[in-house]
Amino acid sequence: MTRVFSGIKPTGHLTLGNYLGAVRRWAAVDQYARDALFCVVDLHALTVEHDPARVRRLTRQAATLLLAAGLEPERCTLFVQSHVDEHARLSYLLECVATDGEARRMIQYKEKAAREREGGRSVRLSLLTYPVLMAADILAHGADEVPVGEDQQQHVELTRALATRFNQRYGHVFTVPVATRPGVAARVMDLQDPRSKMGKSGGAGAGVVHLLDEPEVVRRKVMRAVTDSGTEVVHDPEGRPGVSNLLEILAACGTAEPADPVALAGAYGSYGALKRDTADAVVEALRPVRERHREWAADPGGVDEVLRRGAERARAVARPTVDAAYRAVGLLPAV
Ligand code: TRP
């Protein structure tokens, strides 16, 4: 069976963007049709200045929210990256396959390193090696497919290059994965700044809908979304990013298979009506998440148990591959 692997960083509260863009599909499709592993990638949260207590809290919260979003422990493997040593163990070997130039060419590294320097902070070495650790996440588990957003495509390309190079030099050990773009999944933009992605770390939050926002809060955020000058409801992401974003969200919320935002536009004569319907649709889409979250949040021991079993399974998957990689590069097996 095709194996998929994806990861989510515990660096903020999960948003409607994470849900409609990725997580909902993991729950609705991938866990049924694939051998699926989903990982809260906590080691990746340490590449810029961090608060230890916050990382710990957000890691547990991300796992709880993924369960609330519909991942079923019997159908997929949900685990925390740092619980499975194989990730860090393989990352080092891949650092011996990757080049310094390759790592420095990563767009995300360049952007984030610049941001750190501008803020007067030093750039952690782990920010540079981050994509190599990500490659280790993917290759350790022999993933065939990696569903990721556009901003992660370059990292998956690097993963493919490292796997291919390793296999050529040392013998076939790794599956060479492909990035899959979650087909019709929505690209949800910030409601206050519809030209940038609705991100976990996005601004003060007025434009970001969090998965556990109360219905009134969701409504208020959607009703106050920035629209564009003009009054006509048309789908034109370039010229009318605000209205187009609402149409995308409405289309994505409607059903498991998103409707067509272009066709939806024709049904609306005013921004007000579009906002009201979008607000209702988002509240409805998030209702089951809120309900399941209530159950899982009341049972932290249950979440721990899911993560314990997940890590056990993940270790069993990754161990033989990482051991094989250690042998292949010439390291003497321990007896
Ligand atoms: N780098 C990804 C992000 O920032 C998270 C991630 C880490 C990931 N390891 C992964 C995604 C492996 C897919 C597969 O979103």
Residues whose N, C-alpha, C, O or C-beta is under 5 A from the ligand:
A	BS01	LIG	F5 S6 G7 I8 K9 V41 M134 D137
